[in-house]
Amino acid sequence: MRKQFAATLAATMAASAGMMGFAAPAAAAQDGNPGPWEMPDVRGEILQRAIDSVLSVTGDVDLDLELRNRKDVREVINYTNWEVCAQAPRGGENISQKSKRVILVVRRPNSSGC
């Protein structure tokens, strides 16, 4: 199950990077983009847009991006059908250069709670 999730996440992140265009990753590779990276506030955004926002800040860095659905047992597959309701680090804080970990907690749009 974890391997399937990791493969799905990797494929989606690769597709997301392709949709963003080549300017941001090329600039990141050129500058090395060592950070620190300021985490955007993505609460309330559709998950796919939130991932794109985070990747636009970090550039071509291998992030430890974790998606959590605490509300129910549904697997997060189609990123356009989920909304970010919480995040770590918070918007405006730095993403750790050591762990490169970003956690996005999701729920279905128009649902209550997180």
N, C-alpha and C positions, 0 to 999 in steps of 0.2 A: 504494500500500500504506500509506504514512504517512498520507495523507488519510483513508483508510478507518479506520485505527486511531484517529486524532484524533476522527473523527466518532463512533466507537463509545465512546471514552472520555468524550467530552462528554455523550453521551446517558446513559451509565451514571452519571456524576457528577450529572447533573440528576435522575435517578431516585433516586439515593442521598439527595440533599438533600431530595427530596420525602418519602422514607420517614422521615427524621429528624424531620420535623415542622417547624412554623413558628417555634417558640420560639427555637431557637439562631440561625438566620439573622436573625430580626427583632431579637434582642438585639445581634447583631454589627453590623447596619446602624445601629442606634440609637447604639451606642458607637463606631462606626467601626472597632472591632477593629484598631487599628494594630499590634498585636503588642507585644513579641515573643511568638511562639507556641512553646510547649514541645512538642517532638515526642514523641508517645506511643511506648512500646515495643510494636511490633506484630509482632515476630518470632514465628512459630509460629501466627499467626492466619490464618483464611481471608481471602483478598484483599478480598472485599466488606466484611467487618467492619473490616479494616484501613483501607480507604479511608474508611469511615464515621467511624472514630475520628479520623483526621487532619482530616477536614472539620469534626468537632464542635469541634476545637480552634481551627481557623483561621476558622471561620464563613464569611461571604460574601466570601471573598478568591479572586481568580483565581490558583490554584496552577499551577505547572509540575510536574505529576505524571507521572513517567516510570515505566513498568513494564518490567522486564527479565527475560527468560527466558534465562539463560545455559546451561542444561543441555541443551536440544535446540532444534529449529527450530519447534516448535509455537507457533502464534499464541495469545496470551492473549485469549480471547473471553469465555467464561463465568466471571466473577470468583468464583463459588462453587466452582469446580473447581480453584482454585489456592491455594497457601499461601505466605505471606511467609517467606523464609528469611534475608533480609538487608535492611537499610534504611540510608538516608542522608537526613538526619542520624540519628545514633543516638538511642535513647530517652533523654529527659531533656535533650538538647541543643536549642538554639533553631533554628527554621526561619528561614533568612535572610529578612529583611524586604526586601532588595533583589532577590534572584533568585526568592524564593518557590518554590524547587525542592525537591521531595521525590522520592527514588528508592526504589522497592520492587522487590527482586529476588525472583522467585517460582519455585516448583517445584510439581510435582504432590504432593498429600498422600501420605504414606507412602513417599516416595522418598528416597533418600539423597543427600547432597551438596547443593550450592547452585549 
